[in-house]
Amino acid sequence: MRHNKAINHLGRQSGHRKAMLANMASSLILHKRINTTVAKAKALRSYVEPLVTKSKEDTTHSRRIVFSYLKDKAAVAELFRTIAPKVADRPGGYTRVLHTGFRQGDAAEMALIEFVDFNEAALATAPKAEKKATRRSRAKKAEAAPAAEEPKAE
């Protein structure tokens, strides 16, 4: 039984698992989305999200900590320069796992893991939520409406 076993070992020894997750995290950071199995995508999500949170604070210490996980200078630079500023106001949930079907050879369940703020197609089609009018904002609109209707002097 797997009671209280939080980490999916993915059928690998610890050194292989750490190297694989570091490589997958670097690829995800550099390419913004990758295709993999569902189990690896879920393991990668729990691996990369703390790194993104750590990258919000751009200090030498946080860069060294992230580098100790990723072991890739280009990925660390990309994470701190482009991803961290874009997700600065997001309180978590930086990645999305989308199930894409089954692999042809062994019928493994496949998934697409991507950064939420870097999917341009989803961002373009998402409707912008309008703010609900509250009593306070209605009063401000009522005061501003007569001023807007004044005729322009030409």
C-alpha positions as CSV (number, residue, x, y, z in Angstrom):
1,M,0.0,0.0,0.0
2,R,1.1,3.6,-0.7
3,H,-0.2,5.3,2.4
4,N,1.5,8.7,3.0
5,K,3.8,8.3,0.0
6,A,3.5,11.8,-1.6
7,I,6.2,11.4,-4.4
8,N,5.6,9.3,-7.5
9,H,8.9,7.6,-8.1
10,L,8.0,7.0,-11.8
11,G,9.7,3.6,-11.8
12,R,13.2,5.2,-11.5
13,Q,15.9,5.5,-8.9
14,S,16.4,8.9,-7.3
15,G,19.3,10.1,-9.4
16,H,17.6,9.2,-12.7
17,R,14.3,10.8,-11.5
18,K,16.0,14.0,-10.4
19,A,17.9,14.3,-13.7
20,M,14.8,13.6,-15.7
21,L,12.7,16.2,-13.9
22,A,15.5,18.8,-14.2
23,N,15.7,18.2,-17.9
24,M,11.9,18.3,-18.4
25,A,11.7,21.5,-16.3
26,S,14.4,23.1,-18.4
27,S,12.6,22.1,-21.6
28,L,9.3,23.4,-20.2
29,I,10.8,26.7,-19.2
30,L,12.6,27.2,-22.6
31,H,9.7,26.0,-24.8
32,K,6.7,27.0,-22.6
33,R,4.9,23.7,-23.3
34,I,5.9,20.0,-23.7
35,N,4.2,16.7,-24.4
36,T,4.8,13.9,-22.0
37,T,2.9,11.2,-20.1
38,V,0.3,12.2,-17.5
39,A,2.3,10.8,-14.6
40,K,5.5,12.7,-15.6
41,A,3.5,15.9,-16.2
42,K,2.0,15.7,-12.7
43,A,5.4,15.1,-11.2
44,L,6.9,17.9,-13.2
45,R,4.2,20.3,-12.1
46,S,5.1,19.8,-8.4
47,Y,8.8,20.1,-9.3
48,V,8.6,23.3,-11.4
49,E,5.9,25.4,-9.5
50,P,8.1,26.0,-6.4
51,L,10.9,27.1,-8.8
52,V,8.6,29.7,-10.4
53,T,7.6,31.0,-7.0
54,K,11.2,31.2,-6.0
55,S,12.0,33.1,-9.2
56,K,9.6,36.0,-8.4
57,E,12.2,37.3,-6.0
58,D,15.3,38.0,-8.2
59,T,18.2,37.7,-5.8
60,T,21.5,35.9,-6.2
61,H,20.4,33.5,-3.5
62,S,17.2,32.5,-5.3
63,R,19.0,32.2,-8.6
64,R,21.5,29.8,-7.0
65,I,18.8,27.7,-5.5
66,V,16.9,27.5,-8.8
67,F,20.2,26.7,-10.6
68,S,20.8,23.8,-8.1
69,Y,17.6,22.2,-9.3
70,L,17.7,23.0,-13.1
71,K,21.5,22.9,-13.8
72,D,20.9,24.9,-17.0
73,K,22.0,28.6,-17.3
74,A,19.7,29.3,-20.2
75,A,16.7,28.0,-18.4
76,V,17.4,29.9,-15.3
77,A,17.9,33.1,-17.3
78,E,14.6,32.5,-19.2
79,L,12.8,31.8,-15.9
80,F,14.0,35.0,-14.2
81,R,13.8,37.3,-17.2
82,T,10.6,36.4,-19.0
83,I,8.4,34.0,-16.9
84,A,8.8,35.6,-13.4
85,P,7.7,39.1,-14.5
86,K,4.7,37.7,-16.3
87,V,3.4,35.6,-13.4
88,A,4.4,38.1,-10.7
89,D,0.8,38.9,-9.7
90,R,-0.4,35.2,-9.9
91,P,-0.6,33.5,-6.4
92,G,0.2,30.0,-7.8
93,G,-1.0,27.6,-10.4
94,Y,1.5,28.6,-13.0
95,T,1.1,25.4,-15.1
96,R,-1.7,23.5,-16.8
97,V,-1.9,19.8,-17.6
98,L,-4.2,18.9,-20.5
99,H,-4.9,15.3,-21.3
100,T,-4.3,14.6,-25.0
101,G,-5.1,11.0,-25.5
102,F,-3.1,7.8,-25.6
103,R,0.3,7.0,-27.1
104,Q,0.2,4.8,-30.2
105,G,2.9,2.3,-29.1
106,D,2.1,1.4,-25.5
107,A,-1.3,3.2,-24.9
108,A,0.3,5.4,-22.2
109,E,-1.9,8.3,-21.3
110,M,-0.4,11.5,-22.7
111,A,-0.6,15.1,-21.6
112,L,0.5,18.6,-22.6
113,I,1.9,20.6,-19.8
114,E,2.2,24.4,-20.4
115,F,2.6,27.7,-18.6
116,V,-0.8,29.3,-18.1
117,D,0.2,32.8,-19.0
118,F,2.1,31.8,-22.1
119,N,-0.8,30.2,-24.1
120,E,-1.5,33.0,-26.6
121,A,-4.4,31.1,-28.2
122,A,-6.3,30.6,-24.9
123,L,-5.5,34.2,-23.8
124,A,-6.9,35.6,-27.1
125,T,-10.2,33.7,-27.0
126,A,-10.8,34.1,-23.2
127,P,-13.5,36.7,-22.7
128,K,-12.5,39.6,-20.5
129,A,-14.6,39.7,-17.3
130,E,-16.3,43.0,-16.7
131,K,-16.4,44.4,-13.2
132,K,-19.8,44.2,-11.5
133,A,-21.3,47.6,-10.7
134,T,-21.6,48.2,-7.0
135,R,-23.5,50.9,-5.2
136,R,-20.4,52.9,-4.7
137,S,-19.4,52.7,-8.4
138,R,-23.0,53.5,-9.5
139,A,-22.8,56.8,-7.6
140,K,-19.6,57.7,-9.3
141,K,-21.0,56.9,-12.7
142,A,-24.1,59.0,-12.0
143,E,-21.9,62.0,-11.1
144,A,-19.7,61.5,-14.1
145,A,-22.5,61.1,-16.6
146,P,-23.7,64.7,-16.7
147,A,-20.2,66.0,-17.1
148,A,-19.7,63.7,-20.1
149,E,-22.9,65.0,-21.8
150,E,-21.9,68.7,-21.9
151,P,-21.7,70.0,-25.5
152,K,-18.2,70.7,-26.8
153,A,-17.2,74.3,-27.4
154,E,-15.8,74.7,-30.9
